[in-house]
Structures are given as C-alpha cells and as structure tokens.
Amino acid sequence: MIRKYPRLSAPIQLGRVTFRNRMFAAPTGATDITWDCCAGPGTRAFYENRARGGAANVTVSELVVHPETDASHMLHLELQTPGSLASFTMTADAIRRHGAIPSVELSHSGQYAGTYLVDRDKKQGLTQYGPSDGVRPDGKPVRALGREQLAGIVAAYGEKAALAKRAGFEMVMIHAGHGWLINQFLSPYFNRRTDEYGGSLSGRSRLLMEIMDSVRASVGPGFPIEVRISGSELFEGGYTLDEGIEIAGLLEGKADLIHVSAGSYQFGFFDTHPSMFSDHGCNVYLAAEIKKRVGTPVATIGALNDPAHMEEIIASGKADVVEMARALIADPELPAKVMEGRDDEITHCLRCFVCMAERPVTGTRRCTVNPGIGRESDPPVPPARRAKKVLVVGGGCGGMKAAIAAARRGHKVTLCEREAELGGILRSEQALPFKQEMYRLGLTLSRQMALEGVEIRLNTEVTPAYAEREKADAVIIAVGSEPIVPPLPGMDGSNVIIVNDYYRRKNECADTVVVLGGGLAGCECAIHLAREGKKVTLVEMRPEVAPDANIRHRPILLRKLEELVDVRTSHTGLAVTPEGLLCRDAEGRQTLMEGRTVICAVGQRSRKHDALLDAAPFVRVIGDAVRPSTITTAIYQGWHAGLDV
C-alpha cells in the first residue's frame, strides 16, 4: 500500500516486539486512581481509547515503585492490595486488544513526592527524599536516601517490572528525566553526594545503571525497556546536552529505546511541556544529537502534532519514533488518521494547558477540543430513534460542535451563520502566529461538518420568522458574544482597533501600541505585538492581569509579559487621544500612556437571543450566548447539546 506518510507508518522492532507504526502514546496521567492506588474503569477506558485510535504503543503513567519513600497518590502495583494486579491486567488487556503494545512507566518522584495530591495539608506532611540533604527552592526540606533505601528502590524497580509483565504489559518505561528521582541523581545540581552515587557522571549514573540491571534481570532478554531521559536539563547548574549524550551512551546495550525529552520539573515545566509560545518540536534537536552518537533507537517528544513534521523527523534521521501526549488527548485517533491518509480530519492540540490545569484543580482530565477525554467510560449515546430536523444558530466553535454531534446521532442538521465565514471568534486568532491551532480549529470543525452532511447556510441571520418557516424540531442557539466597547472619548477614532478585528486591521497598527484590557485576549495580543518589535503598554484597571487564564498557562503568560510588555495594573482608561490613552492610577493621578494605536480588549458580552427561546420544542443555549467564557465551555456545551437532541 502506498501511504502518505510511509516512514511514520512503518513498523519498528524493539527487542523481540514489533510495533505497528512509529507513533507512540507517551505516558499521560491516569484519570480515576482509586483511594488504594489502583487503576479505575475510567483509567482503563482512557488508555484503551488511545490504543483504539491507532497508536503503536500506549504507556500507562505513573507506577510508583517504592511507596515507602514516594508517597505520591499515583498508581501502585502490589500483590498485597486486593484488585491491584487485576486492575493492571485489565488495563493491559484493554490496550492490547486493539493491536497496541501496552507499556507502563516505572517511576519515583524523589523530592517531588505528592506533586499531584489535591490535599495540600497531606502534601506538606510528606517526607521528601532525594540524593542529598537540602531544601527545595520552595522551602521544603529534603532528606538524603541511605544505601539501604537505595538498594530497596533498585529492587522495587525489578519487582514492579516483573509484576507488570505478569499483568500482560509487553514493555516498560523507566522514568529517568524531568527532575524525578533518577534524574535528581543524574543532575549535578541536585546530587551533591560524595559516595559512589555522586561526584562524576559515572557515580551520578550508578543508580540508573543498577535499576536497568534490576529490571532486565526481572523481565528477561527480548522484553523491550524504554528509558526516558532529559537530553538536557536546560537550567543553570543542571547537566547539558553533552552529558545527556554521555548518559545515552551508558544506556547502550541496556535500553531498547532511549526516549529523549527535556527540562526539569522545578525549573523547566515549559521546557518539558512546550507552550504555544514555543516552536513545535523545539526539543527535537536533543534527540537528533543523541541519535548521531548511539546505535540504540531514539524517540523524541515535545509539542509534536503535525504528520508532515513528524514524517520529516524520521525521514531525516533525527529520531526513530515520535511520542505524543497532549496531541493524543486532543485527538486519540490521530495515528489512525495518519495511517489512513485522513490527516485533514485531525483535531490539533491547542497547547492551551487545559488538560494539565484541570488535574491539580479538580482531579479530573479535560481537553478544550475533545469533550470526551477523561469521560471515556461514560455510556455511549445511542443513535437517534427518529431523525429530527435540527437548526443550529451560529457558526462558531460551539455551534459547529453541536451540529457535528447532532448529525452523528442521525439527525438532519442545518447550521446558519449570519456572516460570510464560519469560525466566529476563532477567526481573530489567525493574526497571532502562536495561536494558529485555534484558528485552524474552526477550519477542522468546518471540514468535519461537511463530512457529517451538515447543511451550511452563510450570510443567514435567523429571526423568529425564519425559525418558524424552518419548522425545526430542535434549535441550538450558539450566537456567541460581541466585544464590549467602553464609551470613552476618542474610542471611535481611527487609531482604535477592537481586538476581535485586529486580524483585519493589523497593517494599520503603529509601532507604539497601548492595549486596554488585561484579560487573556489583551495579554496575548500584547505579547504578539511585542514579539513583532512594537513598543507595547498593557493597561488593566484590576490589580492583576490574566485572571481568566488557567493555572498552567498563566505563569508562562506572565513571564512573557514581564519580558516583553510594559504592564500597568490598577489603571483606568479615561480617554483615547491621538498620542495614546489617558489613564487614572489607583491614587487618582492622570497619566498618558503613549501609543499611536490603541487596542481595545476589555471583554465580551453575550449577543441577544431571547426572541429565539420559543423557536422549537427543544431549545438549548450554549457557549458565549449563555455568558462569555472559553472555547472549552463552548465545545463542551455544544457537543452535549447535539447529543441531547
């Protein structure tokens, strides 16, 4: 068969196991770990969905090998807990039945034990163990592991690997990166020991080598062992790529796949998990340099979601395998779509961090573009007993998702959009290079609607009379929101651009800019303008900016603002002048913020829709039409509205 992406689609053999393609599902945290640290039914369904979606390998994350020194509430595997072995066996079977190779990540958090505990009081009470006595940057004391404890940890890695094999897993991954325990020993920053486990790289790598030998002795020859390392820690005092290459060299003959990631938890979260402000594949160079120097197959990872890019990585010899985490949360069927040449149907990850922000806040998993993530064990919605006529009012992301869901249930769906283009507020994102995935989301949803047979009517405003003529059985109101324009003197001037219209008027933007409004939209626009070389001042009346950003995205957003933008909080806009924006600070003093262009980004208000609330027997209002919120809210409400018809 001639494939569009032949190298990405080609099988690979590791040890004695053959994997059906080069797209691996990297370890991603489970969704319903039980109180006694077993994998619940939601966890099994989560990993099974990735296997069903065509990934060659699905790695379960994270199995804590030594709970005595790592009291994290993650997966444990032990014969003493009833149901523990069974939960792993059922998870491995759920993955393998779809042709994917099940793997499990063997892990020890070291001095970051309890990272994912929602109970902060319990987290503070944990003893943190690491290579050396010391104090974490956040003030938490760390206790050095003794030789006896280290021997127990080494043995535990072998024991858990043997149990995983017994449960039906056909590969294991040893987590030796990202600042977790093994990486702490490898790192000259964390490891200040003077015994045989410290000092030179040979000493600092001793624990990893002993663990490799313990695992190999437990699983036997031919059973593939993957090792995840940080190719470089990417912070001052950590090891560099040169030592990363040396570490990879030490793994020759011991590992079957060297998985090259980047960064360290405490100092480099956004190196390990590249944000929308980073290039896709920004860490691939680390794997490429290591691959030049080792004969062991190498995997790469880091914001990879474009099949053409991944094909080039393998074709050019930078890596043998590409691994994805967030990309497969957004679209678990990505590998199958690549194999079948349907890559134009892929829903791409937005790198918005919603998936990572939800877990520490609510203990669940959520995705902006995939309303089914973390809820895979919910009973499927059956086909409609009778095909109904469904009218969707509004062609933004929520309306399009509602139309797709209703059409998949078997209904006859018509979507009306009053403007000449679909996408709604997503269209405004096309002017920001780091938000291209959000703009492309609108194009993807439009493509998916066409495939589902949705009738699309552009330049069509739905009035009560129009709805009456349609005689729809169901009306889903997704009219969205419109920008708030404060009634300030000068706001109607030609030097003012509403942030939603920036993509149409970007060529009118001067070299000095004032952005009025420090919400998410204003902050991201300010960062974009500053990256273009413009002098940007951001004005916000509240004492802080970006309160609407999630807890993972907000820190990197604030860092970028600090680097690039003059931020003025507790300042209220009074008037727009040809020279800029006249403001009043918290003490009542007036200041002119200079800028030849003023961007208005003070927020959104719901569009009026009351006249349509009685337009059909079934009426549902979704997304910003309810109240201005997020793409996540619009997608979720739209999807479930379509399923409810």
N, C-alpha and C positions, 0 to 999 in steps of 0.2 A: 504493500500500500504506500502511495506517495503522501507523505504528511507535510503539513505546512511548516511545522517546527520539528524536523526529524531528529535533531540532537537532543532536544528537550524531551522528546517522546521515546527515545531509545532506552531499552532496559540496561541495567548495570548489575554486576555481581559483586557482592561484598561477602567475604568468607565463602560459605557454601550456599548462600541465599541469593536468589535472583529477584530484583526489584523491577517492577513493570515499566517505570519511567524514571526520569531524573528530578521529579518534583516531590519533595518530602514535606510532610506536615511537621513543622518544628514544635517542640513542647510548648503547650499553652495551658494555663492553669485550669483545673477541673472546676465544675460549677456547683456541685452539691456534695461536698465531702461531709460524711456523717460525723456525729459527735465523737465516735471512736475511730475516725480517720480512715474509713472505708470509702470506696467509690460508690456513690448512689446511682440510681437509674438515670438521672439527668446527665451525669458524667459519662456514663456508657453511651448514651444517645449522642452526646456532643462529639465524642471521638468517632463513633460509628458514622456519623454524618460526613466527616472528613474522608473516611475510607470509601464511603459510597460515592463521594464526589471525585474519585479518581486518583487521589494521592498514592504514591508508591509505598510510602511509609507513614505511619501515624505514631507519634511519640507521646505517651501519656506523661504529664508533668504534675507535680514532682513527687517522687517517692523518697521520703526522709529515711535514711538508712539507719540512723542511730538516735532515736528519740531521747535517750538518756542525756545527750549533750546538745540536742537540737529540738527544742520543744515547740517547733512550729506546728500550726494546725494545717498540715498538708497530708498527703496520703502516707499511710503506714502499711507495711505488709508483714504480717507475723502469724504464726500458727496459733498463738495463744488467744487471739481475738476471734471469736466465732464470726464467720462470714467474711473475714478479711481475705483469705486466699480465694474464696468463691467470688468475691466482688472483682478481683483482678482477673480471674479465669473468665468470667462473663464479659469483662471489658476487652480482653484479648480476642475472645471469640467474636465479639461484635465487630471488631476491626477486621479480623482475618476472613470472615465470611464474604467480604466484598472484594477480596483479592489484594488488599493492602497488607504489608508486613507490620505487625504490632511491635512496638518498642516501648520501653519505659525509661524515664530519666531517673538515675540514681543520684541523690543529692544530699548535701549537708550545708545548712545556711551559715554555719560558723557564727561569727559575731553579729549576724543579722537575723538570728532566730526570732520568730514571731512577727516577721515583717507583714504578713497578711492577716494577722489576728485583728478582728474588729474590736475586741475587748481590749482597750488601751491599758486598763489597770493591770490585767493579766500580763500584757506585753511588757510593762515596766517591771514586773516581778520576776521575769525570766533571767537566768544566769546566761550571760553571753560568753561563749568560748571562742578562742582564736589561736593563732600561732604564738602570740606574745601577750604578756600583761600590758594593759594600757587603757586608754579612754577613747571611745569613739568620738568623731567630730561633733556628735550631738550630746556629748557628756556622759554617755552610758559606759560604765566600766566593763572591761573585757578581761577574762581570766585565761591564762595560757593553758593549753592542753598538755597533760603529762604523757610520758611514754606509754604508760599502761592504757590510758584513754585512747591514745592514737592507735595502739595495737587493736583495741576493741573496735574502733571505727573502721580500720582496714579489714578486719574480719567481717564486720557487718556488711560492707560493700559486697563481699563474696557471697555471704549468706542470702542477701536480698536478691542478688543476681540469679542465684540458683533457684530461689522461690519463684522469681519472675519467669524463668524458663519452665519451671514446673507448671505454672499457671497458663502457659501457652504463648508467652512472648518469644519472639524469634530474633530479637536484637535488644541490646541495652545501650543507653547513652550514659556516660559518666560526665556529670556537670563539673567542669574544671575552669569555668570562666565567670565573668560578671561580678566578681567580688565575693562569691560564695567561698566556702571553707578551703577547697583545694586551691582556688585562685589566691586566697589570702596567704597560703603557704608559698605559692609561686612568686608573690609580689614582694619586692624589696621594701616597699612602703609599709606593709603590714607585718612582715616577717622579720623580726629582729633577734631571732634565736641565735645562740652560739653553739648549740649541739649539732648533731648530724642532720637535723631537719632545717638548718638555717645556713646563713653565710652565702656561699657561692650558689649559682643556679643548680649545680649538682645536688647540693644539700636542700635547697628550697623545693626541688622537684622530687625529692625522695618519697614524700607521702603519695604523690600521684603515681610514681612507679610501683610502689608497694600495692596500691589499690588496683592498678592494672593487672599485676600478677595475681592478686587475690581473686579478682573477677574471672580472669582467664582460667585459673585452676578450677573455679566453680562451674563454669559453663562449658568448658572443653574446647577442643580445636574446631574451627569452622563456624563457630557461633559468632556472628558479627558484633563487634564492640565499637561504638561511636564515642568519640571524646569531643566535648565542646570546650574550646579554649577561647580566651580573648587574644586575638592576634597581637594587640597592643592594648595596654590599659588606658592610654590616651589621657593621662594626667601626670603632672609633675611629681616625680618620686616613684611612680609606678614603672613597670617594665615596658620597654619599647618594642617595636616590631623586630628588631634584631634578636632580642631574647625570645620573642614569640616564635621566631624561626627555629631557634635552638630547642625550645620546648617541643615543637612539632618534630624535630629530628630525633629527640629522645623517645618519641612515641612510635617511631618506625619499628615494625615487627611486633608491636604490641596492640596497636589500634587498626581497625579495618577501615575507618573513616574518620578523618580529622575535620571537625566542624568548627570553622573559624568565624567567630563573632568579634565583638569589640567592647571596650569600656569596662567600667566597674560601677557597682550599684550606688555607692555613696557619692561618687564624684562624676559619673558619666551616664546617668539614665538615658539622656538624649543621644549619647553615642551608641548605646546598645539598642535603643529603640528610636531610630531617626525620625524626627518630626517633619511636618510639612515644609519647614524652612530649610531642610537638607535635601541634597540630591538623592534621587532613587539610586540604591546601590552604592552609597557613599563609602561603605566598608569593604567593598569587593576587592579593593587593591590589597588588603591584608591577606586574603585567601590567595590572590594571584601570586604574591611574592612567596608565600609559603609553598604553594604548589610547584614553583620553579625549583625548589630545593629538597622536596621529598618525593618518594615513589608511592606513598600511600594516597589513595583517593582523598580529595578535599571537597568539602561542602562550604558554600557561602550563604550569607543571610544579611538582611538589613533593608527593609522597605522595598522589596522586590515584588512587583505585581504585573509587569508588562511582559507578555510572552516573547516579543521580539528582543527585548533587552536580555531576558534570561537565556534565550537561544544563542545570542551573541556571546554571553559569558562562557557558555560551554563550548561553543564552536571555536572561540579564540584561545581556549585552554586555560582560562582563569580559574575554573573550578570544574569538578566532575558532577556535582549535584547542587541544585539550588533549594534552599529551605525557606518556607513561608510560615508566618504565624498570623499576623493581622490580615494579610491578603486572603487567607482561607476562612477567617471569621466573616469577612465581608462577602465572600463567595466561595463556599465549600466546594462548589462544582468547577472551580477554575481549572484544575488539571484535566478533568473530563472534557471540558470545552476546548482546551488546547489540543488534546488528543484527537478530537473530532473536527477540528478546524472551525469551531464556533467561537473564536476569541472575541468577535464583535459583540457577543452577548455577555461578556464578563462584567460583573459589577465590581468596580475597583475600590479598594480601600482608600478612604479619605485622609488617613493619618491624623484623625481628629482626637484620638486618645479616649473616646467614649468607652471603648471596650476595656481599657485599663483603668479608667477613672471609676467605673461602676463597682468594680470588685472590692476596693477598700472601703467604699461608702456604704454599699448595701449587701455585699457578699454575693452578688449575682453577676451575670455576664450579659452585656447589652452591646449592640452594634448600631450605629446610625443608619446604615444602609441595609441591614439584614435583620428584620424584626423577628426571625425565627431562632436567632442564635441564643443559646442558653435555655431554650424552651423546646428543644427537640423531642423531649419525651411527652409533650402535650399531645393529646389525641388528635389525629388528623381531621380536618374539616371535610366531610364527605361532599361529593358533587351535589349540586342543587337538584332537588326533586322535580322542580319545574323551572325552565328558563324564564327569567323575568327581564323586563326592559329597565335598564339602569342608566340614569343620566348623571354624569359627573360634571360638576360646575367648577371649572378651574383647572388649568394645566400646569400647575407647579408640581413639586415632587410628591406632595401628599395626594393630590388628585390623580396623578399618573399611577401611583402605587395602588390606590383604591380601584382604579379601572383595571389594572392587571389582576388584582386579587379576585374581583367580581367576574372577570372574563374566564379565569381559570376554574371557577366554580361552574361555568357553563352558561352564564347569563349573556344577554345581548347588551353590549355596553357602548354608549356614546359619550364622548368627552368633548365639552365645549370650552374653548378658551377665547376670551374677548380680544386678546392681542394676536399679532401675526406669527408669534413664535411660542413654542412650549418652553417650559423650564422655570417660569416665574422668577423668583428672586435669585435662583441659581445662575441665571444669565449674567448677573452682575459680577460673578466670580471669574469670568473669562479674562478680565483685565489683570488679575493677580496671578503671576506665574506659579506661586506656591499653592494656589487653590484650584489648579486646573482639574483635579479629580472631581471637585464639587461641580464645576461647570459640566464636565463630561458625564456626571451622574444624570443630568437632565437628558442628554443625548441617549444614554443607555436605557433609561426608562421609556423614552420615546420609541426606541427600537423594540423593546420588549412588548410594548403595547401593540405595535404593528404585528408582531409575531402571534399575539393572542387574538388578533382580529378586532381590536377596538376601533370603532369609527371615530375619527378625529375631525372636529369642525373648528377651524381657526377663525379669527375675526368674528366671533359669535358671542354676543352677550346674552345671557339667559335672564329674561324677565319673567314675572309670574305668568304673563300671557304666553310666552314661548314655552314655558314648562307645561302649561295647560294643554297646548297643542301637541306636545310630545306624548302626553298621557303615560308617563313613566311609572313603573311600579315602585321604583326607589330613586331617590335623589340624594347624592352625596355632595355637600356644599364644601368646596375647597377653594374659596375665593381669595384666601391669603390675607396679606396685610399691605399697608401703604406707608411710606415714610412720614414721620412727624416733622413738620417744618415750623419751628417756633416763630412767632410774629415779631421778630426783631427788626428794627430799622436797617435797611440795606440788604435784607435777606433775599430780596427779589433781584438783586444785582447780577450782572453777567459774570462777575468774579466768584459767584457761589455755585458750587456743584453739589447736588444731593448725592450721597454715597452710592445709592442704587443706580444712578445714572453715570457714574464715573466711567464705566466701560464704553459708553457712547461719547463721552466728552474728554477722554484722557489727554488728547492732544492739546486741549485748552489749558491744561494745568501748568501753572508757572513754576519757577524754580524754588520759590519760597511759599510754603503752604501752612495754613492753620487748619487742623481738624477739630471740629466742635463735636464732642461726644466721645467718651472713653469706654463705651461698651465694646463688645467683641468686634463688631464691624468697623468701628472707628479705629481701634488699635491695630487691626490687621491692615487696614488701608494705610495708616500712618507708617507702619513698618515697610510696606511695599514702596511707598513714595520715597522713604529714606534710602532704601536699597537702590533706588534709581538715581540717587545722588542729590535729591532735593533736600532743602533745609526745612524740617518739619517740626511744628509745635502742636502738641496734643492738649486740648483743654477739656477738663471734666469738672462738673460742679460738685460731684461727690468726693469724699476724701480718698477714694481708691479707684483704680481703673480695672476693667475687665472682670467685674464680679460675676458676669454671666458665663465666663469660661470655666470648663471643668477642671478638676484639681490636678490633672496631669498636663493639660495644655497650658494652663495659666502660668506655671513657673517659667516655661520656655518663652512664652509671650512676654512676660515681664522682663526677662533677661534681654530679649531682642529690643524692647522699648528702651531699656536702660542704655544699651549700646548705641542706639541709632536716633532716638527721638527725644526732644525736649518736652517732658511731661509736666503739665501744670494742673494739679488737682486742687479742689476747693476753689475753683474759679468759675464764675458765672458769666456767660456771654451776654453783653448788653446791646451791641450794635455792630454791624458789618460796615467797614469803610473801605475805600479803595486801597488803603495801606494795610488792612488786616482786620482783626477782631478786637473790639474794645471789651475788656472784661473787668469784673469786680472780684477781688480776692476775699478771703474769709474775714479780714479786718476792715473791709469796706473801701479799700483803696482801688482806684481805677488804673488799669494798665492796658496799653495797646500791644497785642501780640501781632508781630509783623508777619504778613504773608500776602502775596499778590493774589493767591487763590484761597478761598475758604471752602472746606469740605464739610457739609452738614451731615452728621451721623448720630443724631440724638435719639433715634429709636424708631419703632414701628407702631402702628395702631391697626386693629382688625378692620377689614372692609365690611361695610354694611351688607347684611344678608337676610334681615328679618322677613322681608317680603316673600322669601322662598321657603319659609319654615313649614308651610302647609301645602307644598307643591306636589306631594305624593303620599301614599300610605306609609312608606318608610322614608324618613329623612334623617340624615346624620350630618352634623357639622364637625369638621376636622381641622387640625393644624392651626395656622395663624388666624384663621377665621374664628376660632374659639378665643384664643388670646395669643399674642405674639410669643413665640417660643423658639424651638430649634428645629433643624432638619430631622433630628431623631424623633421628636414628637410628631411631626407631620407624617413621616414614613410609617411609624407605628400605628397612629390613628387611622391613616389611610388604608393600610393593609387590613386591619381588623374590621374597618367599616365595610370593605369589599367582601370579606369573608362572612360578615353577618347578614348580608342580603339573602 
